[in-house]
Amino acid sequence: MSYTIDRTFKDSGFDAITERTRAALADNGFGVLTEIDVAATMKKKLDTDMPPYLILGACNPKMAYEAIGIEPRIGAMLPCNVIIRDTGAGEITVSAVDPVASMQAVGNQRLTEVAGEVRAMLQTVIRNV
């Protein structure tokens, strides 16, 4: 099973895809709680260059609340990460975690059902970028 939902773009820049991703998340009820510029962090910590790579910690509050109500420790696996990365081959790839794949480790059927709803929402986000 794949653990991400992916889409690759060949004719758009990193900044444009980042803005489109943020808009698609917002349009589908997700807020961005965290943002990690991995390339900048690697440069600062390791003095290493890498292509642009951004992690957005996305959260749909209603779905997160429901999941926490079912499994209180699930917060350790939240938020839903969405990455935007320059592949270095003239392409930008957007990948969202597949929450169904993530939740398999928990083994809670009710939580898996919620994860299925979130998966469908994230598939829409990726399709709409």
All heavy atoms as an XYZ file, in Angstrom:
964
protein
N       0.841     -1.187      0.000
C       0.000      0.000      0.000
C       0.881      1.242      0.000
O       1.822      1.334      0.762
C      -0.904     -0.012      1.241
C      -1.631      1.304      1.457
S      -2.631      1.355      2.959
C      -4.191      0.863      2.279
N       0.559      2.176     -0.848
C       1.269      3.448     -0.865
C       0.901      4.241      0.392
O      -0.205      4.125      0.908
C       0.867      4.245     -2.105
O       1.480      5.514     -2.080
N       1.820      5.012      0.889
C       1.531      5.789      2.089
C       1.328      7.272      1.804
O       1.163      8.066      2.730
C       2.613      5.575      3.153
C       4.004      5.986      2.728
C       4.485      7.253      3.037
C       4.835      5.113      2.042
C       5.755      7.634      2.664
C       6.105      5.479      1.663
C       6.563      6.747      1.981
O       7.826      7.119      1.599
N       1.332      7.649      0.513
C       1.062      9.038      0.149
C       0.114      9.116     -1.039
O      -0.022      8.172     -1.812
C       2.354      9.805     -0.207
O       3.017      9.139     -1.278
C       3.275      9.942      0.990
N      -0.511     10.274     -1.157
C      -1.360     10.627     -2.292
C      -0.570     11.693     -3.042
O      -0.236     12.723     -2.452
C      -2.704     11.189     -1.793
C      -3.390     10.189     -0.866
C      -3.592     11.584     -2.968
C      -4.426     10.816      0.062
N      -0.243     11.445     -4.307
C       0.729     12.277     -5.009
C       0.195     12.879     -6.301
O      -0.678     12.296     -6.960
C       1.952     11.427     -5.382
C       2.510     10.679     -4.189
O       2.990     11.335     -3.261
O       2.450      9.433     -4.201
N       0.801     14.008     -6.653
C       0.563     14.621     -7.961
C       1.826     15.396     -8.333
O       2.390     16.102     -7.500
C      -0.643     15.551     -7.908
C      -0.999     16.109     -9.266
C      -2.356     16.761     -9.277
N      -2.568     17.379    -10.578
C      -3.354     18.413    -10.782
N      -4.039     18.945     -9.785
N      -3.483     18.920    -11.980
N       2.245     15.262     -9.586
C       3.456     15.918    -10.068
C       3.105     16.926    -11.144
O       2.260     16.666    -12.001
C       4.453     14.867    -10.606
O       4.793     13.985     -9.521
C       5.716     15.518    -11.133
N       3.797     18.073    -11.090
C       3.574     19.173    -12.027
C       4.868     19.456    -12.778
O       5.928     19.531    -12.171
C       3.138     20.431    -11.263
C       1.892     20.218    -10.462
C       1.966     19.711     -9.166
C       0.650     20.492    -11.004
C       0.816     19.495     -8.427
C      -0.502     20.278    -10.276
C      -0.416     19.775     -8.981
N       4.750     19.633    -14.093
C       5.928     19.865    -14.926
C       6.067     21.309    -15.390
O       7.148     21.725    -15.752
C       5.900     18.944    -16.137
C       5.983     17.487    -15.764
C       5.960     16.582    -16.958
C       5.911     15.153    -16.457
N       6.540     14.208    -17.280
N       4.990     22.062    -15.403
C       5.041     23.395    -15.996
C       4.755     24.510    -15.005
O       4.287     25.578    -15.389
C       4.042     23.473    -17.161
C       4.389     22.498    -18.269
O       5.596     22.299    -18.518
O       3.466     21.928    -18.875
N       5.030     24.274    -13.747
C       4.782     25.285    -12.724
C       5.965     25.340    -11.771
O       6.624     24.331    -11.518
C       3.519     24.954    -11.940
O       2.388     24.978    -12.770
N       6.187     26.514    -11.205
C       7.275     26.682    -10.254
C       6.878     26.289     -8.843
O       5.695     26.127     -8.519
N       7.872     26.167     -7.996
C       7.671     25.757     -6.611
C       6.727     26.703     -5.876
O       5.788     26.258     -5.201
C       9.028     25.678     -5.897
C       8.950     25.115     -4.518
C       8.952     23.750     -4.310
C       8.868     25.958     -3.414
C       8.872     23.224     -3.025
C       8.778     25.438     -2.137
C       8.787     24.070     -1.933
N       6.961     27.998     -5.987
C       6.125     28.967     -5.273
C       4.676     28.918     -5.737
O       3.753     28.999     -4.918
C       6.684     30.384     -5.415
C       8.006     30.560     -4.675
O       8.291     29.777     -3.741
O       8.751     31.492     -5.034
N       4.465     28.777     -7.024
C       3.099     28.708     -7.558
C       2.383     27.467     -7.046
O       1.211     27.525     -6.650
C       3.116     28.727     -9.087
N       3.063     26.335     -7.038
C       2.443     25.094     -6.553
C       2.195     25.177     -5.049
O       1.177     24.695     -4.553
C       3.307     23.867     -6.919
C       3.363     23.699     -8.440
C       2.786     22.606     -6.244
C       2.011     23.513     -9.116
N       3.098     25.817     -4.325
C       2.891     25.996     -2.888
C       1.625     26.802     -2.627
O       0.798     26.419     -1.783
C       4.111     26.678     -2.245
O       5.255     25.833     -2.429
C       3.895     26.921     -0.762
N       1.437     27.887     -3.351
C       0.236     28.704     -3.165
C      -1.024     27.944     -3.567
O      -2.052     28.032     -2.884
C       0.358     30.020     -3.930
C       1.383     30.962     -3.342
C       1.222     31.173     -1.835
O       0.096     31.476     -1.380
O       2.217     31.003     -1.103
N      -0.952     27.205     -4.653
C      -2.100     26.395     -5.074
C      -2.432     25.322     -4.046
O      -3.607     25.032     -3.786
C      -1.834     25.779     -6.447
C      -1.897     26.814     -7.568
C      -1.419     26.318     -8.905
N      -1.947     25.039     -9.333
C      -1.569     24.418    -10.438
N      -0.647     24.961    -11.238
N      -2.093     23.248    -10.771
N      -1.408     24.743     -3.433
C      -1.619     23.721     -2.406
C      -2.288     24.331     -1.179
O      -3.253     23.773     -0.642
C      -0.286     23.054     -2.018
O       0.292     22.472     -3.188
C      -0.478     21.994     -0.948
N      -1.797     25.473     -0.743
C      -2.406     26.163      0.403
C      -3.878     26.483      0.122
O      -4.733     26.303      0.999
C      -1.663     27.452      0.718
C      -0.286     27.264      1.294
C       0.366     28.644      1.531
N       1.749     28.541      1.854
C       2.235     28.260      3.058
N       1.411     28.025      4.058
N       3.530     28.204      3.258
N      -4.167     26.954     -1.083
C      -5.544     27.287     -1.446
C      -6.423     26.041     -1.464
O      -7.557     26.066     -0.960
C      -5.578     27.990     -2.803
N      -5.920     24.951     -2.024
C      -6.701     23.707     -2.082
C      -6.963     23.174     -0.673
O      -8.059     22.680     -0.389
C      -5.977     22.661     -2.932
N      -5.985     23.277      0.209
C      -6.194     22.855      1.592
C      -7.295     23.696      2.247
O      -8.232     23.160      2.835
C      -4.891     22.962      2.397
C      -3.850     21.881      2.128
C      -2.480     22.294      2.663
C      -4.281     20.551      2.731
N      -7.188     25.004      2.123
C      -8.181     25.897      2.729
C      -9.570     25.659      2.156
O     -10.561     25.623      2.899
C      -7.759     27.355      2.534
N      -9.642     25.468      0.854
C     -10.939     25.232      0.203
C     -11.601     23.940      0.660
O     -12.801     23.763      0.478
C     -10.779     25.198     -1.322
C     -10.458     26.562     -1.912
O     -10.589     27.581     -1.205
O     -10.056     26.598     -3.098
N     -10.811     23.036      1.230
C     -11.338     21.742      1.669
C     -11.337     21.583      3.188
O     -11.358     20.466      3.705
C     -10.560     20.614      0.983
C     -10.921     20.515     -0.480
O     -11.922     19.908     -0.827
N     -10.144     21.159     -1.339
N     -11.313     22.713      3.886
C     -11.480     22.697      5.339
C     -10.243     22.430      6.165
O     -10.334     22.172      7.358
N      -9.061     22.522      5.560
C      -7.820     22.297      6.277
C      -7.121     23.616      6.565
O      -7.065     24.489      5.701
C      -6.855     21.422      5.455
C      -7.274     19.991      5.332
C      -8.110     19.582      4.305
C      -6.825     19.042      6.238
C      -8.498     18.259      4.179
C      -7.203     17.715      6.126
C      -8.039     17.321      5.090
N      -6.579     23.725      7.754
C      -5.692     24.825      8.079
C      -4.275     24.293      8.136
O      -4.061     23.090      8.270
N      -3.313     25.184      8.024
C      -1.906     24.787      8.135
C      -1.427     25.190      9.524
O      -1.330     26.374      9.839
C      -1.048     25.426      7.028
C       0.423     25.091      7.235
C      -1.513     24.954      5.653
N      -1.160     24.185     10.359
C      -0.722     24.425     11.732
C       0.783     24.623     11.841
O       1.252     25.367     12.692
C      -1.104     23.235     12.626
C      -2.581     22.908     12.746
C      -2.759     21.657     13.600
C      -3.343     24.065     13.339
N       1.515     23.898     11.001
C       2.969     23.973     11.047
C       3.519     24.061      9.630
O       2.871     23.640      8.669
C       3.592     22.728     11.724
O       3.218     21.561     10.983
C       3.128     22.598     13.155
N       4.700     24.612      9.540
C       5.381     24.711      8.248
C       6.872     24.532      8.493
O       7.446     25.219      9.337
C       5.105     26.074      7.630
C       5.721     26.256      6.284
C       5.307     27.575      5.639
O       4.150     27.985      5.787
O       6.182     28.173      4.982
N       7.455     23.595      7.785
C       8.890     23.333      7.923
C       9.540     23.460      6.561
O       9.207     22.724      5.630
C       9.157     21.924      8.497
C       8.449     21.759      9.850
C      10.659     21.668      8.622
C       8.395     20.324     10.339
N      10.465     24.383      6.455
C      11.258     24.537      5.241
C      12.473     23.627      5.417
O      13.468     24.002      6.045
C      11.665     25.995      5.057
C      12.441     26.245      3.772
O      13.063     25.294      3.242
O      12.447     27.398      3.309
N      12.359     22.417      4.900
C      13.397     21.407      5.101
C      14.711     21.834      4.459
O      15.780     21.677      5.060
C      12.938     20.024      4.574
C      14.048     18.991      4.697
C      11.687     19.569      5.321
N      14.653     22.398      3.271
C      15.882     22.828      2.589
C      16.617     23.882      3.414
O      17.846     23.804      3.577
C      15.561     23.342      1.193
N      15.891     24.847      3.961
C      16.524     25.890      4.782
C      17.098     25.296      6.064
O      18.185     25.688      6.510
C      15.519     26.992      5.104
N      16.389     24.351      6.654
C      16.859     23.707      7.879
C      18.137     22.914      7.623
O      19.087     22.977      8.411
C      15.767     22.796      8.468
O      14.622     23.597      8.768
C      16.250     22.088      9.719
N      18.177     22.171      6.520
C      19.383     21.399      6.191
C      20.568     22.321      5.916
O      21.705     22.007      6.285
C      19.129     20.477      5.000
C      18.112     19.401      5.272
S      18.579     18.385      6.678
C      17.082     17.484      6.939
N      20.288     23.454      5.292
C      21.362     24.418      5.031
C      21.898     24.956      6.356
O      23.114     25.024      6.567
C      20.845     25.553      4.140
C      21.901     26.545      3.755
C      22.987     25.913      2.902
C      23.991     26.933      2.427
N      25.109     26.319      1.698
N      20.992     25.314      7.243
C      21.396     25.887      8.528
C      22.106     24.871      9.413
O      23.142     25.174     10.007
C      20.167     26.436      9.239
C      20.456     27.060     10.581
C      19.189     27.599     11.203
C      19.478     28.178     12.583
N      18.258     28.649     13.229
N      21.563     23.667      9.501
C      22.095     22.671     10.435
C      23.272     21.872      9.887
O      24.161     21.481     10.636
C      20.992     21.688     10.851
C      19.814     22.335     11.532
C      20.190     22.844     12.895
C      18.960     23.387     13.622
N      19.272     23.876     14.953
N      23.267     21.618      8.570
C      24.291     20.762      7.982
C      25.144     21.450      6.923
O      26.037     20.827      6.357
C      23.635     19.522      7.350
C      22.791     18.652      8.268
C      22.129     17.538      7.461
C      23.630     18.085      9.400
N      24.815     22.707      6.623
C      25.459     23.445      5.533
C      25.415     22.632      4.236
O      26.386     22.535      3.495
C      26.896     23.815      5.884
C      27.441     24.879      4.935
O      26.647     25.682      4.390
O      28.675     24.894      4.707
N      24.239     22.032      3.989
C      24.010     21.200      2.814
C      22.910     21.820      1.963
O      21.888     22.252      2.489
C      23.567     19.780      3.247
O      24.576     19.237      4.092
C      23.364     18.876      2.059
N      23.140     21.841      0.661
C      22.128     22.357     -0.256
C      21.262     21.217     -0.756
O      21.746     20.107     -0.995
C      22.796     23.046     -1.448
C      23.525     24.317     -1.037
O      22.945     25.095     -0.254
O      24.666     24.523     -1.490
N      19.980     21.504     -0.887
C      19.056     20.548     -1.474
C      17.959     21.339     -2.167
O      17.748     22.513     -1.867
C      18.483     19.594     -0.420
C      17.615     20.241      0.635
S      16.946     19.063      1.861
C      15.648     18.276      0.912
N      17.246     20.720     -3.109
C      16.150     21.421     -3.778
C      15.065     21.797     -2.769
O      14.958     21.194     -1.695
C      15.624     20.389     -4.784
C      16.731     19.414     -4.972
C      17.465     19.378     -3.663
N      14.246     22.790     -3.110
C      13.164     23.194     -2.210
C      12.307     22.005     -1.770
O      11.954     21.138     -2.577
C      12.347     24.173     -3.060
C      13.344     24.748     -4.013
C      14.267     23.597     -4.336
N      11.995     21.982     -0.477
C      11.231     20.894      0.140
C      10.521     21.498      1.342
O      11.160     21.922      2.299
C      12.190     19.801      0.576
C      11.569     18.483      0.981
C      11.828     17.334      0.250
C      10.758     18.370      2.103
C      11.298     16.101      0.626
C      10.216     17.150      2.475
C      10.489     16.022      1.745
O       9.957     14.802      2.112
N       9.209     21.537      1.279
C       8.399     22.172      2.318
C       7.411     21.161      2.886
O       6.770     20.430      2.124
C       7.642     23.357      1.703
C       6.798     24.219      2.616
C       7.674     24.978      3.614
C       5.980     25.205      1.776
N       7.299     21.113      4.203
C       6.307     20.268      4.863
C       5.254     21.172      5.488
O       5.585     22.032      6.314
C       6.926     19.386      5.967
C       8.036     18.494      5.416
C       5.833     18.541      6.644
C       8.817     17.744      6.494
N       4.000     20.979      5.090
C       2.877     21.694      5.688
C       2.130     20.723      6.594
O       1.717     19.649      6.148
C       1.924     22.216      4.610
C       2.519     23.157      3.561
C       1.462     23.528      2.531
C       3.109     24.402      4.218
N       1.971     21.073      7.839
C       1.194     20.266      8.781
C      -0.254     20.722      8.716
O      -0.626     21.722      9.315
N      -1.069     19.988      7.957
C      -2.454     20.385      7.705
C      -3.405     19.701      8.681
O      -3.201     18.547      9.058
C      -2.841     20.025      6.269
N      -4.447     20.426      9.065
C      -5.416     19.880     10.010
C      -6.823     20.319      9.639
O      -7.061     21.491      9.366
C      -5.087     20.369     11.420
S      -6.239     19.779     12.676
N      -7.730     19.354      9.649
C      -9.147     19.648      9.557
C      -9.661     19.511     10.990
O      -9.716     18.383     11.517
C      -9.856     18.665      8.621
C     -11.334     18.907      8.557
O     -12.040     18.642      9.527
N     -11.810     19.403      7.435
N      -9.996     20.615     11.648
C     -10.336     20.554     13.073
C     -11.459     19.573     13.411
O     -11.366     18.844     14.407
C     -10.752     21.983     13.405
C     -10.088     22.818     12.372
C     -10.036     21.983     11.137
N     -12.496     19.526     12.598
C     -13.623     18.619     12.867
C     -13.155     17.169     12.872
O     -13.488     16.389     13.770
C     -14.719     18.817     11.827
C     -15.902     17.875     11.988
C     -16.901     18.063     10.852
C     -18.006     17.045     10.873
N     -17.591     15.676     10.700
N     -12.369     16.802     11.868
C     -11.918     15.418     11.762
C     -10.892     15.090     12.853
O     -10.895     13.986     13.402
C     -11.342     15.150     10.371
C     -12.319     15.415      9.227
S     -13.936     14.614      9.400
C     -13.505     12.908      9.183
N     -10.026     16.046     13.186
C      -9.047     15.823     14.250
C      -9.763     15.625     15.588
O      -9.412     14.724     16.360
C      -8.071     16.997     14.334
N     -10.769     16.429     15.848
C     -11.544     16.307     17.090
C     -12.210     14.934     17.171
O     -12.196     14.280     18.222
C     -12.580     17.430     17.162
C     -13.392     17.424     18.423
C     -12.857     17.926     19.610
C     -14.680     16.914     18.440
C     -13.594     17.920     20.781
C     -15.424     16.902     19.610
C     -14.881     17.400     20.777
O     -15.614     17.386     21.933
N     -12.775     14.502     16.064
C     -13.425     13.190     16.020
C     -12.412     12.073     16.282
O     -12.664     11.151     17.060
C     -14.114     12.987     14.668
C     -14.973     11.760     14.612
C     -15.790     11.657     13.337
O     -15.917     12.641     12.593
O     -16.304     10.546     13.088
N     -11.254     12.162     15.647
C     -10.219     11.133     15.822
C      -9.711     11.096     17.260
O      -9.543     10.012     17.842
C      -9.070     11.381     14.854
N      -9.493     12.255     17.854
C      -9.011     12.309     19.237
C     -10.063     11.743     20.189
O      -9.725     11.086     21.178
C      -8.603     13.749     19.612
C      -7.331     14.128     18.833
C      -8.382     13.897     21.117
C      -6.989     15.612     18.888
N     -11.329     11.968     19.880
C     -12.403     11.394     20.700
C     -12.428      9.880     20.652
O     -12.802      9.222     21.625
N     -12.044      9.319     19.540
C     -12.014      7.862     19.378
C     -10.747      7.273     20.003
O     -10.783      6.232     20.656
C     -12.085      7.483     17.880
C     -13.447      7.899     17.308
C     -11.828      5.997     17.670
C     -13.508      7.835     15.786
N      -9.638      7.944     19.791
C      -8.326      7.423     20.205
C      -7.503      8.603     20.728
O      -6.832      9.296     19.960
C      -7.647      6.775     18.997
C      -6.382      6.045     19.290
C      -6.598      4.725     20.011
O      -7.536      3.983     19.676
O      -5.802      4.439     20.920
N      -7.548      8.890     22.037
C      -6.921     10.090     22.586
C      -5.435     10.261     22.276
O      -4.958     11.388     22.155
C      -7.159      9.957     24.098
C      -8.402      9.135     24.199
C      -8.306      8.155     23.052
N      -4.685      9.179     22.098
C      -3.246      9.304     21.813
C      -2.946      9.560     20.342
O      -1.789      9.738     19.966
C      -2.508      8.040     22.267
C      -2.529      7.872     23.782
C      -1.810      6.623     24.211
N      -2.542      5.466     23.683
C      -2.012      4.265     23.490
N      -0.752      4.046     23.764
N      -2.748      3.280     23.011
N      -3.989      9.628     19.515
C      -3.771      9.777     18.072
C      -3.109     11.106     17.723
O      -2.530     11.260     16.649
C      -5.091      9.564     17.280
C      -4.776      9.120     15.849
C      -5.945     10.813     17.286
C      -4.052      7.805     15.765
N      -3.155     12.047     18.634
C      -2.479     13.323     18.405
C      -0.997     13.160     18.087
O      -0.402     14.010     17.434
N      -0.417     12.049     18.517
C       0.981     11.782     18.185
C       1.173     11.588     16.682
O       2.295     11.707     16.179
C       1.490     10.545     18.931
N       0.087     11.307     15.959
C       0.169     11.073     14.517
C      -0.463     12.212     13.718
O      -0.611     12.103     12.506
C      -0.498      9.745     14.175
C       0.199      8.576     14.856
S      -0.611      7.009     14.562
C       0.028      6.646     12.934
N      -0.827     13.284     14.388
C      -1.413     14.438     13.718
C      -0.397     15.563     13.692
O       0.493     15.589     14.522
C      -2.672     14.894     14.469
C      -3.806     13.873     14.581
C      -4.944     14.464     15.405
C      -4.303     13.416     13.233
N      -0.467     16.533     12.816
C      -1.466     16.720     11.761
C      -1.141     15.875     10.534
O      -0.176     15.111     10.540
C      -1.349     18.213     11.439
C       0.082     18.531     11.715
C       0.480     17.634     12.876
N      -1.959     16.054      9.501
C      -1.719     15.384      8.216
C      -0.639     16.165      7.474
O      -0.841     17.328      7.136
C      -3.001     15.365      7.369
S      -4.320     14.364      8.063
N       0.491     15.547      7.239
C       1.554     16.247      6.531
C       1.336     16.229      5.023
O       0.947     15.212      4.450
C       2.915     15.644      6.859
C       3.399     16.055      8.226
O       3.029     17.104      8.738
N       4.231     15.244      8.825
N       1.601     17.382      4.431
C       1.570     17.552      2.978
C       2.922     18.124      2.606
O       3.352     19.126      3.186
C       0.442     18.513      2.542
C       0.472     18.739      1.040
C      -0.925     17.976      2.988
N       3.608     17.475      1.669
C       4.915     17.993      1.261
C       4.847     18.528     -0.169
O       4.090     18.034     -0.998
C       6.043     16.953      1.384
C       5.832     15.761      0.446
C       6.185     16.487      2.823
C       7.027     14.830      0.374
N       5.639     19.553     -0.382
C       5.829     20.120     -1.714
C       7.333     20.067     -1.929
O       8.100     20.593     -1.110
C       5.312     21.571     -1.790
C       3.840     21.614     -1.395
C       5.509     22.146     -3.189
C       3.468     22.802     -0.590
N       7.742     19.390     -3.002
C       9.188     19.249     -3.217
C       9.544     19.392     -4.680
O       8.805     18.980     -5.561
C       9.696     17.922     -2.673
C       9.160     16.716     -3.381
C       9.606     15.421     -2.692
N       9.082     14.276     -3.399
C       9.709     13.634     -4.389
N      10.912     14.008     -4.753
N       9.137     12.611     -4.989
N      10.679     19.991     -4.875
C      11.257     20.096     -6.200
C      12.049     18.817     -6.416
O      12.968     18.509     -5.650
C      12.172     21.324     -6.249
C      12.761     21.582     -7.621
O      13.005     20.613     -8.372
O      12.992     22.757     -7.936
N      11.675     18.035     -7.409
C      12.330     16.741     -7.625
C      13.734     16.890     -8.202
O      14.472     15.916     -8.269
C      11.513     15.858     -8.583
O      11.513     16.456     -9.883
C      10.100     15.653     -8.074
N      14.060     18.102     -8.640
C      15.359     18.319     -9.258
C      15.372     17.960    -10.731
O      16.378     18.089    -11.410
N      14.234     17.497    -11.248
C      14.132     17.101    -12.658
C      13.144     17.998    -13.400
O      12.495     17.562    -14.339
C      13.691     15.644    -12.741
N      13.017     19.247    -12.926
C      12.079     20.160    -13.569
C      10.634     19.878    -13.200
O       9.717     20.288    -13.905
N      10.428     19.170    -12.108
C       9.081     18.821    -11.659
C       8.911     19.190    -10.192
O       9.864     19.154     -9.415
C       8.830     17.316    -11.804
C       8.906     16.805    -13.211
C       8.750     15.296    -13.294
O       8.948     14.597    -12.279
O       8.423     14.820    -14.389
N       7.673     19.526     -9.849
C       7.300     19.762     -8.462
C       6.274     18.692     -8.105
O       5.298     18.492     -8.830
C       6.669     21.164     -8.271
C       7.569     22.272     -8.843
C       6.324     21.395     -6.795
C       8.935     22.369     -8.216
N       6.503     18.003     -7.007
C       5.574     16.966     -6.560
C       4.944     17.398     -5.252
O       5.626     17.880     -4.346
C       6.291     15.618     -6.383
O       6.794     15.187     -7.654
C       5.353     14.552     -5.844
N       3.629     17.208     -5.180
C       2.878     17.428     -3.944
C       2.429     16.056     -3.460
O       1.865     15.278     -4.231
C       1.652     18.345     -4.179
C       0.881     18.543     -2.880
C       2.082     19.680     -4.770
N       2.700     15.765     -2.194
C       2.329     14.479     -1.597
C       1.657     14.727     -0.257
O       2.164     15.497      0.557
C       3.560     13.605     -1.362
O       4.244     13.341     -2.565
N       0.542     14.067     -0.046
C      -0.147     14.115      1.245
C      -0.079     12.725      1.860
O      -0.152     11.720      1.159
C      -1.607     14.532      1.063
N       0.064     12.684      3.161
C       0.045     11.398      3.857
C      -1.297     10.723      3.588
O      -2.329     11.383      3.497
C       0.281     11.588      5.369
C      -0.853     12.339      6.030
C       0.522     10.257      6.051
N      -1.283      9.420      3.441
C      -2.526      8.660      3.351
C      -2.887      8.258      4.773
O      -2.249      7.381      5.361
C      -2.359      7.417      2.472
C      -3.638      6.614      2.331
O      -4.557      6.772      3.172
O      -3.724      5.803      1.403
N      -3.904      8.903      5.352
C      -4.222      8.615      6.749
C      -4.679      7.178      6.995
O      -4.491      6.658      8.090
C      -5.329      9.616      7.099
C      -5.799     10.174      5.816
C      -4.753      9.937      4.792
N      -5.229      6.523      6.007
C      -5.626      5.116      6.183
C      -4.385      4.258      6.396
O      -4.350      3.400      7.282
C      -6.478      4.615      4.997
C      -6.739      3.117      5.101
C      -7.796      5.378      4.924
N      -3.350      4.501      5.601
C      -2.097      3.760      5.776
C      -1.505      4.034      7.155
O      -1.051      3.117      7.837
C      -1.112      4.132      4.675
N      -1.536      5.287      7.579
C      -0.990      5.655      8.894
C      -1.740      4.988     10.033
O      -1.141      4.539     11.002
C      -1.054      7.172      9.095
O      -0.254      7.828      8.167
N      -3.037      4.940      9.925
C      -3.863      4.445     11.014
C      -3.867      2.918     11.139
O      -4.347      2.372     12.125
C      -5.302      4.947     10.886
C      -5.436      6.446     10.989
S      -4.734      7.128     12.496
C      -3.739      8.456     11.825
N      -3.309      2.224     10.169
C      -3.227      0.766     10.266
C      -2.440      0.334     11.497
O      -2.715     -0.718     12.072
C      -2.600      0.178      9.007
C      -3.543      0.183      7.830
C      -2.919     -0.461      6.605
O      -1.724     -0.679      6.527
N      -3.754     -0.762      5.632
N      -1.495      1.162     11.904
C      -0.688      0.821     13.080
C      -1.506      0.847     14.362
O      -1.146      0.207     15.346
C       0.482      1.804     13.196
N      -2.640      1.547     14.361
C      -3.439      1.709     15.567
C      -4.399      0.537     15.769
O      -4.634      0.108     16.896
C      -4.208      3.049     15.531
C      -5.055      3.234     16.774
C      -3.232      4.214     15.363
N      -4.957      0.016     14.687
C      -5.850     -1.126     14.793
C      -7.203     -0.816     15.417
O      -7.732     -1.616     16.176
N      -7.760      0.344     15.106
C      -9.062      0.740     15.633
C      -9.987      0.986     14.443
O      -9.778      1.925     13.670
C      -8.908      2.002     16.483
C     -10.199      2.479     17.101
O     -11.238      2.514     16.448
N     -10.128      2.905     18.352
N     -11.005      0.152     14.264
C     -11.877      0.219     13.093
C     -12.589      1.568     12.966
O     -12.711      2.105     11.887
C     -12.900     -0.922     13.106
C     -13.802     -0.958     11.876
C     -13.034     -1.040     10.557
O     -12.020     -1.729     10.462
N     -13.499     -0.327      9.541
N     -13.059      2.105     14.086
C     -13.730      3.417     14.028
C     -12.771      4.489     13.539
O     -13.137      5.351     12.751
C     -14.305      3.789     15.393
C     -15.536      2.963     15.748
C     -16.128      3.295     17.101
N     -16.368      4.709     17.312
C     -16.183      5.330     18.472
N     -15.757      4.670     19.533
N     -16.431      6.611     18.593
N     -11.535      4.427     13.998
C     -10.527      5.394     13.566
C     -10.213      5.202     12.084
O     -10.032      6.174     11.353
C      -9.262      5.248     14.408
C      -8.204      6.313     14.191
C      -8.738      7.697     14.526
C      -6.988      5.998     15.035
N     -10.172      3.972     11.624
C      -9.931      3.696     10.206
C     -11.030      4.310      9.346
O     -10.755      4.825      8.259
C      -9.821      2.181      9.965
O      -8.724      1.679     10.733
C      -9.593      1.857      8.501
N     -12.253      4.283      9.829
C     -13.358      4.897      9.085
C     -13.182      6.411      8.979
O     -13.388      6.993      7.917
C     -14.691      4.549      9.754
C     -15.042      3.073      9.613
C     -16.180      2.631     10.515
O     -16.865      3.493     11.117
O     -16.386      1.402     10.623
N     -12.780      7.046     10.072
C     -12.513      8.486     10.041
C     -11.351      8.768      9.088
O     -11.396      9.706      8.288
C     -12.204      9.027     11.457
C     -11.719     10.471     11.404
C     -13.436      8.908     12.350
N     -10.327      7.937      9.162
C      -9.169      8.105      8.274
C      -9.588      7.998      6.814
O      -9.058      8.707      5.958
C      -8.098      7.071      8.606
N     -10.554      7.135      6.517
C     -11.056      7.015      5.148
C     -11.714      8.300      4.677
O     -11.549      8.712      3.520
N     -12.435      8.965      5.569
C     -13.041     10.251      5.220
C     -11.965     11.300      4.963
O     -12.058     12.073      4.004
C     -13.964     10.720      6.347
C     -15.214      9.890      6.539
C     -16.045     10.395      7.699
O     -16.304     11.611      7.761
O     -16.428      9.570      8.552
N     -10.946     11.317      5.813
C      -9.861     12.285      5.648
C      -9.086     11.985      4.362
O      -8.699     12.900      3.633
C      -8.930     12.313      6.877
C      -7.771     13.276      6.660
C      -9.722     12.699      8.128
N      -8.887     10.702      4.062
C      -8.209     10.328      2.815
C      -8.958     10.906      1.612
O      -8.340     11.492      0.713
C      -8.106      8.816      2.662
C      -7.545      8.420      1.289
C      -7.917      7.009      0.903
N      -6.933      6.064      1.371
C      -7.137      4.756      1.409
N      -8.289      4.235      1.044
N      -6.189      3.950      1.813
N     -10.269     10.751      1.592
C     -11.063     11.284      0.478
C     -10.912     12.799      0.383
O     -10.801     13.358     -0.722
C     -12.529     10.896      0.649
N     -10.866     13.468      1.517
C     -10.692     14.925      1.521
C      -9.320     15.301      0.965
O      -9.197     16.233      0.168
C     -10.868     15.463      2.936
C     -12.270     15.263      3.493
S     -12.367     15.553      5.276
C     -12.321     17.337      5.301
N      -8.294     14.573      1.384
C      -6.938     14.870      0.897
C      -6.779     14.526     -0.581
O      -6.049     15.216     -1.313
C      -5.900     14.148      1.742
C      -5.708     14.727      3.144
C      -4.829     13.804      3.993
C      -5.114     16.136      3.089
N      -7.458     13.486     -1.039
C      -7.437     13.179     -2.480
C      -8.026     14.343     -3.267
O      -7.505     14.716     -4.323
C      -8.207     11.886     -2.757
C      -7.467     10.649     -2.319
C      -8.317      9.383     -2.385
O      -9.527      9.401     -2.163
N      -7.668      8.266     -2.675
N      -9.084     14.939     -2.750
C      -9.676     16.115     -3.393
C      -8.706     17.272     -3.379
O      -8.553     17.986     -4.383
C     -11.006     16.484     -2.709
O     -11.908     15.391     -2.818
C     -11.626     17.727     -3.325
N      -8.036     17.477     -2.260
C      -7.041     18.564     -2.170
C      -5.985     18.385     -3.257
O      -5.705     19.306     -4.026
C      -6.359     18.586     -0.775
C      -5.107     19.457     -0.788
C      -7.343     19.068      0.281
N      -5.398     17.195     -3.333
C      -4.332     16.951     -4.308
C      -4.841     17.106     -5.724
O      -4.170     17.701     -6.578
C      -3.687     15.566     -4.082
C      -3.058     15.474     -2.674
C      -2.665     15.226     -5.162
C      -1.976     16.495     -2.395
N      -6.026     16.621     -5.981
C      -6.615     16.761     -7.319
C      -6.842     18.232     -7.680
O      -6.714     18.620     -8.829
C      -7.941     15.982     -7.365
C      -8.564     15.854     -8.719
C      -9.768     14.899     -8.750
N     -10.720     15.057     -7.663
C     -10.884     14.180     -6.664
N     -10.177     13.074     -6.615
N     -11.772     14.393     -5.716
N      -7.140     19.062     -6.672
C      -7.459     20.469     -6.922
C      -6.267     21.408     -6.910
O      -6.434     22.609     -7.118
C      -8.503     20.943     -5.911
C      -9.866     20.320     -6.139
O     -10.132     19.783     -7.206
N     -10.705     20.361     -5.136
N      -5.076     20.890     -6.620
C      -3.892     21.763     -6.631
C      -3.690     22.283     -8.036
O      -3.800     21.575     -9.008
C      -2.645     21.023     -6.114
C      -1.403     21.876     -6.339
C      -2.784     20.681     -4.642
